[in-house]
Amino acid sequence: MSISHAPPDSNEADIPVIADTGNGSSGSPGCLRPGLGLDLEPVVPSSARRTRVPRWLRRTSGPLLLLALWQLLSTTAVLTADVLASPGRIAQVAGDLIADGSLPSAMGTSLQRVAFGLLFGTVVGTGLALVSGLFRVGEDLVDASVQMLRTVPFVGLIPLFIIWFGIGEAPKIAIITLGVSFPLYLNVYAGIRGVDSQLIEAGESLGLSRWGLVRHVVLPGALPGAMTGLRYSLGIAWLALVFAEQINADAGIGFLMVQARDFLRTDVIVVCLIVYAFLGLLADFIVRSLERLLLQWRPTFTGR
């Protein structure tokens, strides 16, 4: 439907027609010509006209610039070796620790502690979240106690764990387990209670039993929250490991750091910190890959 601006008794056309000039071109692009219709021009987004830099280059440019600045400050003696060793010295020390086998052995011990703590914490946190999220009685019995316990810093419980479990591996794993449990509990519980009630009603109308609703509706709906909680828990697991390995440890990355602190070896301390960061980044990459695999059904915005 079009609106005409010409008088009712006028023979003037509603849309002016540009006469053909004989050379096949009209006065301006986009005008109407008899029998030819509109001349369309492709529109190219501004984002497509920009020169694209590879994403891997953008992601590595920041750390490389920081490393170059660090080396520059060390070379110009702004950062002395007593304050912070140079990147070259740290690379040399890392090679020596790998060559004599002390660093791989420490990494294996620390990974074992994190694995056990993460396993126990996942079982405890997810189990409590299922009980509290699926049943109102479970929420009344569990949620208040968990909310009180999670406000207590788990580092403050180290003296009690030493008294209860001694100074062996048990208190170290217990600290990691406690730190892992709460993020998983909160995110899984929120994921369960965040499932759309209309999906529950649709499942009931299709004849699903209570277990069928949990299996086909509730758990898939809570899975994004569970994966987010797992990522948080992995970060806290490495943080708890740093504190746990200060408890009379005789092996592990924390043990290397304690020895380096006693001898004022900043190069060894930085090597251990880099190993912590690398292991944490690797664990996060594994969880993100698992998240992309399990959540293929959920399209999300990935940025532009």
C-alpha positions in Angstrom: 0.0 0.0 0.0 1.4 3.4 -1.0 0.3 6.9 -0.1 0.0 9.4 -3.0 0.9 13.1 -2.6 -0.7 14.1 -5.9 -4.2 15.6 -6.1 -7.0 13.1 -6.8 -7.8 14.6 -10.3 -4.1 14.7 -11.3 -2.6 12.4 -13.9 0.9 12.7 -12.3 2.4 9.4 -11.2 2.9 8.6 -7.6 6.5 7.6 -8.1 8.5 9.6 -10.6 10.1 7.6 -13.4 13.5 8.6 -14.6 13.8 8.6 -18.3 16.5 6.5 -19.9 19.3 8.7 -21.1 20.2 6.4 -23.9 23.4 5.1 -22.5 21.8 2.7 -20.1 22.4 4.9 -17.0 19.9 6.9 -15.0 20.4 10.1 -13.1 21.2 8.4 -9.8 21.6 4.8 -8.5 18.7 3.3 -6.8 16.0 5.1 -9.0 13.2 3.4 -10.9 13.4 2.9 -14.7 10.7 1.5 -16.9 10.9 -2.3 -17.0 14.2 -2.5 -15.0 13.0 -2.1 -11.3 15.4 -1.1 -8.5 19.2 -0.9 -8.9 20.5 -2.5 -5.7 23.9 -2.0 -4.3 25.5 -4.6 -1.9 26.0 -3.3 1.6 29.2 -4.4 3.2 29.4 -4.2 7.0 32.0 -2.0 8.5 33.4 -5.0 10.5 34.1 -6.9 7.2 36.1 -4.0 5.9 38.5 -4.0 8.8 41.8 -5.8 8.6 41.4 -8.9 10.8 44.3 -9.9 13.1 44.4 -13.6 13.9 42.9 -14.3 17.3 45.8 -16.3 18.6 48.1 -13.3 17.9 45.8 -11.0 19.8 45.6 -13.4 22.8 49.4 -13.8 22.9 50.4 -10.2 22.4 49.6 -9.1 25.9 51.7 -11.7 27.7 54.6 -11.2 25.2 54.6 -7.4 25.8 54.6 -8.0 29.5 57.5 -10.4 29.2 59.4 -8.0 27.1 58.8 -5.2 29.6 60.0 -7.5 32.4 63.2 -8.4 30.6 63.8 -4.7 29.8 63.5 -3.7 33.5 65.8 -6.6 34.5 68.4 -5.6 31.9 68.4 -2.0 33.0 68.8 -3.0 36.7 65.5 -1.4 37.6 64.5 -4.9 38.9 67.4 -6.5 40.7 67.8 -10.3 41.1 67.0 -10.0 44.8 63.6 -8.5 44.1 62.7 -10.5 41.0 64.8 -12.7 38.7 64.9 -12.0 35.0 63.0 -14.1 32.5 66.2 -15.5 31.2 67.3 -16.6 34.6 63.9 -18.1 35.4 64.0 -20.1 32.1 67.4 -21.4 33.0 66.3 -22.5 36.5 63.2 -24.1 35.1 65.4 -26.2 32.7 67.6 -27.2 35.6 64.6 -28.3 37.8 63.2 -30.3 34.9 66.6 -31.9 34.1 67.1 -33.2 37.7 63.5 -34.4 37.9 62.4 -32.3 40.9 59.9 -30.2 39.1 58.1 -33.1 37.3 57.9 -35.1 40.6 56.5 -32.0 42.4 53.9 -31.5 39.7 52.8 -35.1 39.9 52.3 -34.9 43.6 50.4 -31.6 43.4 48.2 -32.9 40.6 47.4 -36.0 42.6 46.2 -33.9 45.5 44.1 -31.7 43.3 42.6 -34.7 41.6 41.5 -36.3 44.8 40.2 -33.1 46.3 38.3 -32.2 43.2 36.8 -35.7 43.0 35.6 -35.6 46.6 34.5 -32.0 46.4 32.5 -32.7 43.2 30.7 -35.6 44.8 29.9 -33.7 48.0 28.9 -30.4 46.4 26.8 -32.0 43.6 25.2 -34.4 46.0 24.1 -31.7 48.4 22.9 -29.5 45.6 20.7 -32.3 44.2 19.2 -33.0 47.6 18.6 -29.4 48.3 17.5 -28.4 44.8 15.1 -31.3 44.0 13.4 -31.6 47.4 12.0 -28.9 49.6 12.6 -31.0 52.7 16.2 -31.3 51.6 16.5 -27.6 51.1 15.2 -27.0 54.6 17.7 -29.5 56.1 20.8 -28.8 54.0 20.8 -25.2 52.5 21.0 -23.3 55.8 23.9 -25.3 57.1 25.8 -25.0 53.8 25.2 -21.3 53.6 26.7 -20.9 57.1 29.7 -23.1 56.4 30.6 -21.4 53.2 31.0 -18.0 54.9 33.8 -19.5 57.0 37.2 -19.1 55.3 38.4 -22.6 54.6 41.9 -21.5 55.3 40.9 -20.8 58.9 40.0 -24.4 59.3 43.6 -25.6 58.7 44.4 -25.8 62.5 41.4 -28.0 63.0 42.2 -30.2 60.1 45.7 -30.7 61.5 44.3 -31.7 64.8 41.7 -34.0 63.3 43.7 -35.6 60.4 47.4 -35.0 61.4 50.0 -33.6 59.1 49.9 -36.2 56.3 48.0 -36.1 53.0 44.5 -36.1 54.6 44.3 -32.5 55.8 45.7 -31.2 52.4 43.0 -33.1 50.5 40.3 -32.1 53.0 41.1 -28.4 52.5 40.9 -28.8 48.7 37.6 -30.7 49.0 36.1 -28.0 51.2 37.1 -25.3 48.8 35.7 -27.1 45.8 32.4 -28.1 47.3 30.8 -24.7 47.9 31.0 -23.2 44.3 29.7 -26.4 42.9 26.8 -26.5 45.4 25.8 -22.9 44.7 25.9 -23.2 40.9 24.2 -26.6 40.6 21.5 -25.6 43.1 20.9 -22.3 41.2 20.8 -24.3 37.9 18.2 -26.7 39.2 16.0 -24.0 40.6 16.4 -21.9 37.5 14.8 -24.4 35.2 11.7 -23.0 33.5 8.5 -24.2 35.2 6.8 -24.3 31.8 9.3 -27.0 30.8 8.3 -29.0 33.9 4.6 -28.6 33.0 5.3 -29.7 29.4 7.1 -32.8 30.6 4.3 -33.7 33.0 1.7 -33.3 30.2 3.8 -35.7 28.1 3.5 -38.3 30.9 7.1 -38.2 32.2 7.5 -39.6 35.7 9.4 -37.8 38.4 12.6 -39.5 37.5 12.0 -38.8 33.8 11.5 -35.1 34.6 14.8 -35.0 36.5 16.7 -36.9 33.8 15.3 -35.2 30.7 14.4 -31.7 31.9 16.0 -30.7 35.2 19.5 -32.1 34.8 20.0 -30.8 31.2 18.7 -27.4 32.3 21.1 -27.3 35.3 24.1 -28.5 33.3 25.3 -24.9 32.2 25.3 -23.9 35.9 27.2 -27.0 36.8 29.9 -26.4 34.3 30.3 -22.8 35.5 30.6 -24.1 39.0 33.2 -26.6 37.9 35.3 -23.8 36.4 35.1 -21.8 39.7 35.9 -24.9 41.7 39.0 -25.6 39.7 40.3 -22.1 40.3 39.7 -22.5 44.0 41.2 -26.0 44.0 44.6 -24.5 42.9 44.3 -21.7 45.5 43.5 -24.2 48.2 46.5 -26.3 47.1 48.9 -23.4 47.7 47.7 -23.2 51.3 47.5 -27.0 51.8 51.1 -27.6 50.7 52.3 -25.2 53.4 51.3 -27.9 56.1 54.5 -29.7 56.7 54.7 -30.8 53.1 57.7 -32.9 52.0 56.8 -33.0 48.3 54.9 -30.9 45.8 55.1 -27.5 44.2 54.4 -25.8 47.5 57.3 -27.7 49.1 59.6 -26.3 46.4 58.3 -22.8 47.2 58.9 -23.1 50.9 62.5 -24.2 50.3 63.0 -21.4 47.8 61.6 -18.9 50.4 64.1 -20.1 53.0 67.0 -19.6 50.7 65.6 -16.3 49.1 65.4 -17.9 45.6 63.0 -15.7 43.8 63.7 -17.5 40.5 62.5 -20.8 41.9 59.4 -19.2 43.5 58.5 -17.6 40.1 59.0 -20.9 38.4 56.5 -22.6 40.8 54.0 -19.7 40.3 54.2 -20.1 36.6 53.6 -23.9 36.9 50.6 -23.2 39.1 49.2 -20.8 36.5 49.9 -23.2 33.6 48.2 -26.1 35.3 45.2 -23.9 36.2 45.0 -22.7 32.6 45.2 -26.2 31.3 42.4 -27.4 33.6 40.2 -24.5 32.6 40.8 -25.3 28.9 39.8 -28.9 29.5 36.5 -27.8 31.3 35.7 -25.3 28.5 36.2 -28.0 25.9 34.0 -30.3 27.9 31.4 -27.5 28.1 31.4 -27.0 24.3 30.9 -30.7 23.9 28.1 -31.2 26.4 26.2 -27.9 25.6 26.1 -28.1 21.8 22.3 -27.8 22.1 22.5 -24.3 23.5 23.5 -21.6 21.0 25.3 -18.7 22.7 26.8 -15.4 21.8 30.5 -15.7 21.2 31.4 -12.0 20.7 32.3 -10.1 17.5 
